[in-house]
Amino acid sequence: MGNIDPTATVHSTASVDPSATVRAGAMIGCKVTVGRNAHVGANAIIQSGVHVGEYATIRDEAMVGPGALLGPGSTTGRGARIGPKAEVGTRAVVGDRTNIGSGSRVSAGALVEQRTTLRRGALVDRGAKVGSRVSVGSHAWIGAGARIGSRTALGARVVVGSNAEVGHRARLEQGVQIPRNAVVPARARAVS
């Protein structure tokens, strides 16, 4: 336990690997598992039942909700919020001040840049990239390898097919479906 700062709080039922690092003021709740060589930043809060995979990084002031899963090698940015039962996959990256809603999933190798919001039940599939300051509606699906430009808004239940590209500041209304490999230009508006 030499890698745990004395000002950190670790619940007695939590399991923190001896090689993991827990910084000053961090709080680790009950039945949390922190894997080998994981890093928990200063003042981060990890609520009950969370699993933090090996080599995962949770940056300063991030908050991880109950039952969330942070995969091996994943990164959760400074001040990010990961909702209850959300999943950040293997080597996925969630940017600073980003909010990942309850039950949402950022799959392996995906990138969600800073100050973006994924609402409840949204999915960012393998290797997809979501730009900064994007709003993704509940139960929206961003396919594998898709690219979403910054300051874009996707409504609830929008589907963006695999390898599709949505330009900066585009607006896709609820229920719109973009086919795989399609290109939606910057500032475009699509309604269902």
C-alpha positions as CSV (number, residue, x, y, z in Angstrom):
1,M,0.0,0.0,0.0
2,G,3.0,2.3,-0.4
3,N,1.6,3.9,-3.6
4,I,-1.5,5.2,-1.8
5,D,-1.2,8.8,-0.6
6,P,-2.0,9.1,3.1
7,T,-4.7,11.7,2.4
8,A,-6.6,9.2,0.1
9,T,-9.6,7.3,1.4
10,V,-9.9,3.6,0.5
11,H,-12.9,1.6,1.7
12,S,-12.0,-1.5,3.7
13,T,-13.7,-3.7,1.1
14,A,-11.9,-2.2,-1.9
15,S,-9.1,-4.1,-3.5
16,V,-6.2,-2.0,-4.7
17,D,-3.2,-3.8,-6.4
18,P,0.1,-3.0,-4.6
19,S,1.5,-1.7,-7.9
20,A,-1.4,0.8,-8.4
21,T,-1.0,4.5,-7.5
22,V,-3.7,6.5,-5.7
23,R,-3.0,10.2,-5.4
24,A,-3.9,12.8,-2.7
25,G,-7.5,13.2,-1.7
26,A,-8.8,10.4,-3.9
27,M,-11.7,8.4,-2.6
28,I,-12.3,4.7,-3.4
29,G,-15.6,3.2,-2.4
30,C,-16.8,-0.2,-1.3
31,K,-16.1,-3.3,-3.4
32,V,-14.0,-1.4,-5.9
33,T,-11.2,-3.2,-7.7
34,V,-8.2,-1.3,-8.9
35,G,-5.9,-3.4,-11.1
36,R,-2.2,-3.7,-11.6
37,N,-0.3,-0.5,-12.4
38,A,-3.5,1.5,-12.6
39,H,-3.4,5.2,-11.6
40,V,-6.1,7.1,-9.7
41,G,-5.5,10.9,-9.8
42,A,-5.8,13.5,-7.0
43,N,-9.3,14.1,-5.7
44,A,-10.8,11.5,-8.0
45,I,-13.9,9.7,-6.7
46,I,-14.6,6.1,-7.5
47,Q,-17.9,4.9,-6.2
48,S,-19.0,1.4,-5.2
49,G,-18.6,-1.7,-7.3
50,V,-16.3,-0.1,-10.0
51,H,-13.7,-2.2,-11.7
52,V,-10.5,-0.4,-12.9
53,G,-8.4,-2.5,-15.2
54,E,-4.7,-2.8,-15.2
55,Y,-2.8,0.2,-16.6
56,A,-6.0,2.3,-16.6
57,T,-5.6,6.0,-15.8
58,I,-8.2,8.1,-14.0
59,R,-7.0,11.7,-14.0
60,D,-7.4,14.3,-11.2
61,E,-10.9,15.2,-10.1
62,A,-12.7,12.6,-12.2
63,M,-15.7,10.8,-10.9
64,V,-16.7,7.2,-11.7
65,G,-20.2,6.1,-10.9
66,P,-21.3,2.9,-9.2
67,G,-20.8,-0.3,-11.1
68,A,-18.8,1.3,-14.0
69,L,-16.1,-0.7,-15.8
70,L,-12.9,1.0,-16.9
71,G,-11.0,-1.4,-19.2
72,P,-7.3,-2.2,-19.3
73,G,-5.2,0.8,-20.5
74,S,-8.2,3.1,-20.7
75,T,-7.9,6.8,-19.8
76,T,-10.5,8.9,-18.1
77,G,-9.7,12.6,-18.4
78,R,-9.4,15.3,-15.7
79,G,-12.8,16.2,-14.2
80,A,-14.6,13.6,-16.4
81,R,-17.8,12.0,-15.2
82,I,-18.5,8.4,-15.9
83,G,-22.1,7.4,-15.0
84,P,-23.4,4.3,-13.2
85,K,-22.8,1.1,-15.1
86,A,-21.1,2.8,-17.9
87,E,-18.1,1.2,-19.7
88,V,-14.9,2.6,-21.0
89,G,-13.2,-0.2,-23.0
90,T,-9.7,-1.4,-23.4
91,R,-7.4,1.5,-24.4
92,A,-10.4,3.8,-24.9
93,V,-9.9,7.5,-24.1
94,V,-12.4,9.9,-22.5
95,G,-11.3,13.5,-22.6
96,D,-11.2,16.1,-19.8
97,R,-14.6,17.4,-18.5
98,T,-16.5,14.8,-20.6
99,N,-19.7,13.2,-19.3
100,I,-20.5,9.6,-20.1
101,G,-24.1,8.8,-19.2
102,S,-25.5,5.9,-17.2
103,G,-25.2,2.6,-19.1
104,S,-23.3,4.2,-22.0
105,R,-20.3,2.5,-23.6
106,V,-17.1,3.8,-25.1
107,S,-15.7,0.6,-26.8
108,A,-12.1,-0.5,-27.2
109,G,-9.8,2.0,-28.8
110,A,-12.5,4.7,-29.2
111,L,-11.7,8.3,-28.4
112,V,-14.2,10.8,-27.0
113,E,-12.6,14.2,-26.8
114,Q,-13.0,16.9,-24.1
115,R,-16.2,18.5,-22.9
116,T,-18.4,16.1,-24.8
117,T,-21.6,14.5,-23.4
118,L,-22.9,11.0,-24.1
119,R,-26.4,10.7,-22.7
120,R,-27.8,7.5,-21.2
121,G,-27.3,4.3,-23.1
122,A,-25.2,5.8,-26.0
123,L,-22.6,3.6,-27.7
124,V,-19.3,4.7,-29.3
125,D,-18.1,1.6,-31.1
126,R,-14.6,0.3,-31.6
127,G,-12.1,2.8,-32.9
128,A,-14.6,5.6,-33.4
129,K,-13.6,9.2,-32.7
130,V,-15.9,11.8,-31.3
131,G,-14.7,15.4,-31.3
132,S,-14.8,18.0,-28.5
133,R,-18.0,19.7,-27.3
134,V,-20.2,17.1,-29.0
135,S,-23.7,16.3,-27.6
136,V,-24.7,12.6,-28.2
137,G,-28.4,11.8,-27.4
138,S,-29.6,8.8,-25.4
139,H,-29.4,5.4,-27.0
140,A,-27.5,6.9,-30.0
141,W,-25.0,4.6,-31.8
142,I,-21.8,5.7,-33.4
143,G,-20.4,2.8,-35.5
144,A,-16.9,1.4,-35.5
145,G,-14.4,3.7,-37.1
146,A,-16.9,6.6,-37.5
147,R,-15.7,10.2,-37.1
148,I,-17.8,12.9,-35.4
149,G,-16.6,16.5,-35.8
150,S,-16.4,19.0,-32.9
151,R,-19.4,20.9,-31.7
152,T,-21.8,18.5,-33.4
153,A,-25.2,17.5,-31.9
154,L,-26.7,14.0,-32.4
155,G,-30.2,13.5,-31.2
156,A,-31.6,10.5,-29.3
157,R,-31.5,7.1,-31.2
158,V,-29.3,8.5,-34.0
159,V,-27.3,5.9,-35.8
160,V,-24.0,6.7,-37.5
161,G,-22.8,3.8,-39.6
162,S,-19.4,2.3,-39.5
163,N,-16.6,4.5,-41.0
164,A,-19.1,7.3,-41.7
165,E,-18.0,10.9,-41.1
166,V,-20.1,13.7,-39.7
167,G,-18.6,17.2,-40.1
168,H,-18.1,19.9,-37.5
169,R,-21.2,21.7,-36.1
170,A,-23.6,19.3,-37.9
171,R,-27.0,18.6,-36.4
172,L,-28.7,15.2,-36.6
173,E,-32.2,15.2,-35.2
174,Q,-33.7,12.3,-33.2
175,G,-33.8,8.9,-35.1
176,V,-31.7,10.0,-38.1
177,Q,-29.7,7.1,-39.6
178,I,-26.4,7.8,-41.5
179,P,-25.3,4.8,-43.7
180,R,-21.9,3.3,-43.3
181,N,-19.1,5.1,-45.1
182,A,-21.3,8.2,-45.7
183,V,-20.1,11.7,-45.3
184,V,-22.2,14.4,-43.7
185,P,-20.7,17.9,-44.4
186,A,-19.9,20.4,-41.8
187,R,-22.8,22.5,-40.5
188,A,-25.3,20.1,-42.2
189,R,-28.8,19.5,-40.7
190,A,-30.5,16.2,-41.0
191,V,-34.0,15.5,-39.8
192,S,-35.9,12.2,-39.8
